[in-house]
Amino acid sequence: MTSSAFRWENAEVFTSLANLLSLRKGACVGPAERRDDINSAHVCAGDDLKRRFLDKFAKVMSRNKGRECVACVALRESRNANLEETDGVKITLLVARNEAFGNVDFNFCDKVERLLAALGASARINAENPTVEKALWEAMLGYNEPRIEQYISNFEESVRAFADNGYLDSIPSFSLEQALNLSVETFRDSNEIGLYSKATHDAYMQIAQAQLRELRGILSLGDRVMQRDLLAEKAYSVRHMDSVRIFINASRSNVGSKLLSDIDFLGRLRSCYYTLVEAAETFPGFANLSIMLVDKPASHNFPPTLPSLDDLFKRLELPLNPATVQKFVGDTTIATVRQDFLKLQHKAFSQTLATHAEIQLVFYIAQRMHPEILTKEFHPYIGCSKLCCFLCFTFLRFFGQYGPFFKVRGCHGRVYPLWSLPDASGLHVDMCMELYLALRKTLYHMSREMTRTVATSPHHKVEPSAGITDDYSDPPSNIRDCHPQLTIQSEFHPPRASWATVFLK
């Protein structure tokens, strides 16, 4: 069958609408679960470990802080004709990142590929391999040095402030209300002490105090490599202790909240390590693992002829007046919106528009896979180092005629300007159609969102660039990690309004 090509239609209108959406007050609402999702054969059937593994591996590949380092991972399980029947499947990890990959990334993935494969091979013969596990942890620690160093700096600052305010040296009094608010009325951090209660409160607070002092004491060690290792391991164990949470939160201060956040971040890499080891020892395909880093597609450049604010409101069939601006953009003026919109439009044609990691993965796979291979061999979940932006989340929800091919862990509702879709050639005609349908439905949903009254849209706290996206509940596989996700209020319906027809022409 003749191959097809995908070209980003209505790119100028799409980008202009995205720029306007980014000026709205509060988070945007992604599309809801569609009715046919439940019956789709390509639904993730509660495979929690694979989901956790993909999210954690994405976090490992996001080795530095910042939006440009957001990473995403897809997993393919396929049978290889060159493998013996007893070898089962071959696992391939496809990794994309907002920032282009360099030599340090390729070298790290080559090393991790060999180490995880070795763990997978050892698991097949029920053998432990502590040497390989140690090498894996050291490789992860070295690769993530930039991020760990930032976490150590933040922790050093917050624990010093916590101590300077006298919180570290005082045992807080028992408060049942506080324990209930933290959902830790009963726990057991120590077998010797027993269950937490008013009678055991002081003993547990002393344990928490000692743990924090020990964690802080690691900062005085002279060897920086040893510091990173010990701090990451210790923070991981400390952040799982309910007594520590009660001790820190008893301060009822921003200082305490920041300290808990910094401890969570500091222990994140160790959390990822345990999940990687668990996956390698659980799934047979890891014995034949390969990791592929996806090249960034070419960026888009626009001519300086993007639609004006007046033209955009006409396309939406809305009058441009103070009432509509306040209703659909937020508590602002026409002059302010016009000024801010013009700045974004200028950036759109004066700067290149990059493709986010999630979309890079989708197009990389679409160019190389038949739809049947995609549904049979790819795990229907994309792991992300952070929650998806509104546009990526929306496009992914609509990529798949009978339900999304890929799901993700959530959406933070923010709309980023300078977002783009890449052009692609060599597509199977069915895959090309899937991409065009996803584009049309995304553009339609953007138009619906823009005509939703701001006051009725849920105002979620948008995750900042360095916000917490980690969980508190691993590596135990029987405890699911929880991530914030927007409450979805709307369902997809075919375009009916006249303004939708204008946008989709």
C-alpha positions in Angstrom: 0.0 0.0 0.0 1.3 3.5 -0.9 2.7 5.3 2.1 1.2 8.6 3.2 2.5 11.8 4.7 1.2 13.9 7.6 1.4 17.7 7.4 0.2 20.0 10.3 -2.9 21.6 8.9 -4.2 24.9 10.2 -0.9 25.3 12.1 -1.2 29.1 12.3 -4.8 28.9 13.7 -3.8 26.0 16.1 -0.8 28.0 17.5 -2.8 31.2 17.8 -5.6 29.4 19.7 -3.0 27.8 21.9 -1.5 31.2 22.7 -4.9 32.5 23.6 -5.7 29.5 25.8 -2.5 30.0 27.6 -3.7 33.4 28.8 -6.8 32.0 30.4 -7.0 32.1 34.2 -6.8 28.6 35.8 -6.2 25.2 34.4 -7.8 23.9 31.2 -9.9 20.7 31.1 -8.7 17.8 29.1 -11.2 15.5 27.2 -13.0 12.9 29.3 -12.9 9.1 29.1 -14.9 8.1 26.0 -17.6 5.6 26.2 -15.8 3.1 23.9 -12.6 3.2 26.0 -14.1 0.7 28.4 -14.7 -1.8 25.6 -11.5 -1.3 23.8 -9.2 -4.3 23.4 -6.3 -1.9 23.9 -7.0 -0.9 27.5 -4.3 -1.2 30.1 -5.6 -4.1 32.2 -4.3 -3.0 35.6 -0.7 -3.7 34.8 0.6 -1.5 37.7 4.2 -2.6 37.6 4.7 -1.7 33.9 3.0 1.6 34.4 5.2 2.4 37.4 8.3 1.2 35.6 7.6 3.5 32.6 7.0 6.6 34.8 10.1 5.9 36.9 12.4 5.2 33.9 11.2 8.5 32.4 12.2 10.2 35.6 15.6 8.6 35.5 16.0 10.0 31.9 15.1 13.5 33.1 18.6 13.9 34.6 18.3 17.6 35.1 15.6 20.0 36.3 13.6 22.2 34.0 10.9 21.9 31.3 13.4 21.1 28.6 14.4 17.8 30.4 11.0 16.3 30.5 11.2 12.7 29.2 8.7 10.0 28.1 9.0 6.3 27.6 7.1 3.7 25.6 7.5 -0.1 25.9 7.2 -2.7 23.1 7.1 -6.4 23.7 7.7 -8.4 20.5 8.8 -11.9 19.6 12.2 -12.1 17.8 12.7 -14.8 15.2 16.3 -15.1 16.2 15.5 -15.9 19.8 14.9 -19.4 21.1 11.3 -20.2 22.1 12.4 -20.3 25.8 13.6 -16.8 25.6 10.1 -15.5 25.1 9.7 -11.8 24.2 12.1 -9.0 23.5 11.4 -5.7 25.3 12.3 -2.4 23.6 12.1 0.9 25.4 11.6 4.0 23.2 12.7 7.2 25.0 12.1 10.8 24.0 12.9 14.0 25.7 12.2 17.7 25.1 16.0 18.3 25.1 18.1 16.5 22.5 20.1 13.5 23.7 23.9 13.7 23.8 26.8 11.3 24.4 26.2 11.1 28.1 22.7 9.8 27.5 23.7 7.2 24.9 26.5 6.0 27.2 24.2 5.7 30.2 21.5 3.8 28.2 24.0 1.4 26.8 25.2 0.6 30.4 21.7 0.4 31.8 20.6 -1.8 28.9 23.3 -4.3 29.8 22.7 -4.2 33.5 18.9 -4.6 33.3 19.3 -7.4 30.8 21.7 -9.1 33.2 19.2 -8.8 36.1 16.5 -10.3 33.8 18.8 -13.2 32.9 19.6 -13.8 36.6 16.0 -13.8 37.5 15.2 -16.5 35.0 17.5 -18.9 36.9 16.3 -17.6 40.3 19.7 -16.2 41.0 20.5 -12.9 42.8 23.1 -10.5 41.3 24.1 -7.9 43.9 27.1 -6.9 41.9 24.9 -5.9 38.9 22.4 -4.2 41.3 25.2 -2.1 42.8 26.5 -1.2 39.3 23.0 -0.1 38.3 22.5 2.1 41.3 26.0 3.7 40.8 25.2 4.3 37.1 21.8 6.0 37.9 23.4 8.1 40.7 26.2 9.3 38.4 23.9 10.1 35.5 21.4 12.0 37.7 24.2 14.0 39.4 22.9 17.4 38.2 19.4 16.8 39.6 20.7 15.2 42.8 23.0 18.1 43.5 20.1 20.5 43.2 18.0 18.4 45.6 20.9 18.3 48.1 21.2 22.1 47.9 17.5 22.5 48.5 17.5 20.0 51.4 20.5 21.7 53.0 18.6 25.0 52.9 15.3 23.7 54.2 16.7 21.5 57.1 18.8 24.5 58.2 15.8 26.7 58.3 13.8 24.0 60.2 16.6 23.7 62.8 17.1 27.5 63.1 13.4 27.9 63.9 13.8 25.4 66.8 11.6 22.7 65.3 14.4 20.1 65.2 15.2 20.3 68.9 11.7 20.2 70.3 9.3 17.2 70.6 5.8 18.3 69.5 2.9 17.4 71.7 0.4 14.7 70.6 -2.4 15.9 68.4 -5.0 13.3 67.2 -6.5 15.9 64.8 -3.1 16.2 63.1 -2.6 12.5 62.9 -6.1 12.1 61.4 -5.5 14.8 58.9 -2.4 12.9 57.7 -4.3 9.6 57.6 -1.8 8.0 60.0 -3.9 7.5 63.1 -2.3 4.0 63.4 1.1 2.9 62.1 4.1 1.0 63.2 7.5 2.5 62.3 9.1 0.4 65.1 8.3 -3.2 66.2 9.8 -2.4 69.6 7.5 0.6 70.2 4.4 -0.9 68.7 1.4 1.0 67.2 1.4 4.7 67.2 -0.8 6.2 69.9 -0.8 9.0 72.5 1.2 6.7 74.8 3.9 6.0 72.2 3.8 9.5 70.6 6.9 10.8 72.4 9.0 7.7 71.6 8.1 8.0 67.9 8.9 11.7 67.8 12.3 10.9 69.3 12.9 8.4 66.5 11.8 10.9 63.9 14.1 13.5 65.4 17.0 11.1 65.3 16.3 10.2 61.7 16.3 13.8 60.6 19.5 14.6 62.5 21.2 11.6 60.9 20.0 12.7 57.5 21.3 16.2 58.2 24.6 14.8 59.5 25.4 13.3 56.1 25.9 16.8 54.8 29.0 17.1 56.9 30.8 14.3 55.1 33.7 15.3 53.0 33.3 12.9 50.1 30.6 14.4 47.8 30.0 11.1 45.9 29.4 9.3 49.2 27.2 12.2 50.3 25.0 11.8 47.2 24.7 8.0 47.7 23.9 8.1 51.4 21.5 11.1 51.2 19.5 9.5 48.4 19.3 6.1 50.2 18.5 7.7 53.6 16.0 10.1 52.3 14.2 7.3 50.6 13.7 5.4 53.8 12.9 8.5 55.9 10.2 9.7 53.5 8.2 6.5 54.1 8.1 7.0 57.9 4.8 8.3 59.2 6.5 9.4 62.4 8.7 11.8 60.4 5.8 13.2 58.6 4.0 13.9 61.9 7.2 15.4 63.5 7.8 17.8 60.5 4.1 18.7 60.0 3.7 19.6 63.7 5.6 22.8 62.9 2.6 23.9 60.9 4.8 26.1 58.8 6.0 26.6 55.2 9.5 25.6 56.4 8.2 22.2 57.4 6.3 21.7 54.1 9.3 22.6 52.1 11.5 20.2 54.2 9.1 17.3 53.5 9.0 18.2 49.8 12.8 18.3 49.6 13.1 14.9 51.4 10.6 13.4 48.9 12.6 14.7 46.0 15.9 13.6 47.5 14.6 10.0 47.8 13.1 9.9 44.3 16.0 8.3 42.5 16.2 5.4 45.0 12.5 4.8 44.5 13.1 4.6 40.7 16.0 2.2 41.3 13.8 -0.3 43.2 11.1 -0.2 40.5 13.7 -0.8 37.7 15.1 -3.8 39.5 11.6 -5.2 40.2 10.6 -4.9 36.6 13.8 -6.5 35.3 13.4 -9.4 37.6 9.7 -9.8 36.9 9.3 -9.6 33.1 11.1 -12.3 31.0 11.6 -9.9 28.1 14.2 -7.9 30.1 16.8 -10.6 29.4 16.6 -9.3 25.8 16.3 -5.6 26.5 17.1 -2.8 24.1 16.8 0.9 24.7 16.3 3.3 21.8 16.7 7.1 22.1 14.3 9.0 19.7 15.8 11.8 17.7 14.0 15.2 18.0 12.0 16.0 14.8 12.6 19.2 12.9 11.1 22.3 14.5 8.5 24.5 12.9 8.9 28.1 11.8 6.0 30.3 10.9 5.8 33.4 8.7 4.7 36.6 10.5 1.1 36.3 9.3 -0.6 34.7 12.3 -4.3 35.5 13.0 -5.0 38.6 15.0 -6.9 38.6 18.3 -9.9 40.1 16.5 -9.8 37.4 13.8 -9.5 34.6 16.4 -12.6 35.9 18.3 -14.5 36.0 15.0 -13.6 32.4 14.3 -14.9 31.5 17.7 -18.1 33.5 16.9 -17.5 35.7 20.0 -17.6 39.5 20.1 -14.4 41.0 21.4 -15.6 43.2 24.2 -14.9 43.6 28.0 -17.7 41.1 28.9 -16.4 38.3 26.7 -12.8 38.9 27.7 -13.7 38.7 31.4 -15.9 35.6 30.8 -13.7 33.5 28.6 -10.1 34.8 29.4 -10.4 36.0 33.0 -10.3 39.1 35.1 -8.4 41.3 32.7 -8.9 44.0 30.0 -8.9 43.9 26.2 -5.8 46.0 26.1 -3.9 43.6 28.4 -5.0 40.5 26.5 -4.2 42.1 23.2 -0.7 43.1 24.4 0.0 39.6 25.9 -1.4 37.9 22.9 0.8 39.9 20.5 3.9 39.0 22.5 3.1 35.3 22.2 2.3 35.6 18.5 5.6 37.4 17.9 7.4 34.5 19.7 5.6 32.0 17.5 7.1 33.3 14.3 10.4 34.6 15.7 11.3 31.4 17.5 11.2 27.7 16.5 8.3 25.6 17.8 9.5 22.4 19.4 7.7 19.0 19.7 7.1 17.8 23.3 8.4 14.4 24.2 5.0 12.6 24.3 4.3 13.7 20.7 7.8 12.8 19.6 7.1 9.2 20.7 3.8 9.0 19.0 5.1 10.2 15.7 8.2 8.1 15.9 6.1 5.0 16.4 3.5 6.1 13.8 6.2 6.3 11.1 7.6 2.8 11.8 4.6 0.7 12.9 1.4 -0.6 11.3 -1.6 0.1 13.5 -2.0 -3.7 14.1 1.5 -3.9 15.5 0.9 -0.9 17.6 -2.1 -2.4 19.3 -0.6 -5.9 19.7 2.9 -5.2 20.8 3.0 -1.8 22.5 2.0 -1.4 26.1 -0.9 1.1 26.0 0.7 3.5 28.4 3.4 6.2 28.0 5.5 6.9 31.0 6.2 10.6 31.7 8.6 12.2 34.1 6.0 14.9 34.8 2.3 15.3 34.2 1.3 16.1 30.6 0.4 19.6 29.4 -3.1 20.2 28.2 -2.3 19.9 24.5 -0.2 16.7 24.8 -2.9 15.1 27.0 -5.7 16.1 24.6 -3.9 14.8 21.5 -3.0 11.5 23.2 -6.7 11.0 24.3 -7.8 11.4 20.7 -5.0 9.3 19.1 -6.9 6.1 18.5 -10.2 5.9 16.7 -11.7 3.3 19.1 -10.1 4.6 22.3 -6.6 6.0 22.9 -3.7 3.9 21.9 -1.7 5.4 24.8 -2.8 6.6 28.3 -0.7 8.7 30.6 -0.7 9.3 34.4 -2.4 12.7 34.3 -2.5 16.3 33.0 -1.6 19.5 34.9 -3.9 21.7 32.7 -1.4 24.2 31.6 -1.2 25.3 28.0 2.3 26.0 26.7 2.8 28.3 23.7 5.4 27.2 21.1 3.8 23.7 21.0 3.9 21.9 17.7 3.2 18.7 15.7 6.0 17.5 13.4 5.5 16.7 9.7 6.0 13.0 9.0 6.3 10.9 5.8 6.3 7.1 5.1 3.1 6.5 7.2 0.7 3.7 6.7 -2.5 5.2 5.4 -4.4 4.1 8.4 -1.9 5.6 10.8 -1.9 8.8 8.8 -5.7 9.0 9.2 -5.4 8.3 13.0 -3.0 11.3 13.3 -5.3 13.6 11.2 -8.3 12.6 13.3 -6.5 13.3 16.5 -5.4 16.7 15.2 -9.0 17.6 14.2 -10.5 16.5 17.5 -7.8 18.3 19.4 -8.4 21.6 17.6 -12.1 21.2 18.1 -11.6 20.5 21.9 -9.4 23.6 22.1 -12.2 25.7 20.6 -14.7 24.2 23.1 -12.3 25.0 25.9 -11.9 28.6 24.8 -15.7 29.1 24.8 -16.1 27.6 28.3 -16.7 30.3 30.9 -13.6 30.7 33.1 -15.7 30.8 36.2 -17.1 27.3 35.5 -13.7 25.8 34.7 -12.0 23.9 37.6 -9.1 26.0 38.9 -6.5 23.5 39.8 -3.2 24.4 41.2 -1.0 24.0 38.1 2.1 21.9 38.7 5.2 24.2 38.5 8.2 23.3 36.4 9.9 21.7 39.4 6.8 20.6 41.2 6.3 17.3 42.9 5.3 14.5 40.6 6.7 11.6 42.6 4.8 9.1 44.8 5.2 7.9 48.3 4.4 4.3 48.0 7.0 2.1 46.3 8.8 -0.3 45.7 6.1 -2.5 47.3 4.1 -3.7 44.2 0.9 -4.1 46.2 0.6 -0.3 46.9 -0.3 1.9 44.0 1.4 5.2 43.6 -1.0 8.2 43.3 -0.6 11.2 41.0 -2.7 14.3 40.8 -5.0 14.4 37.8 -7.5 16.9 36.6 -11.1 16.2 37.1 -12.5 15.7 33.7 -16.0 17.1 33.2 -16.7 17.0 29.5 -17.1 14.2 27.0 -16.2 14.2 23.4 -19.0 14.8 20.9 -18.8 15.2 17.1 -18.6 18.9 16.0 -22.0 20.5 15.8 -21.6 24.2 16.3 -20.9 26.4 13.2 -17.7 27.8 14.7 -16.3 24.2 15.0 -16.8 23.8 11.2 -14.8 27.0 10.6 -11.9 25.6 12.7 -11.9 22.2 11.1 -11.9 23.2 7.5 
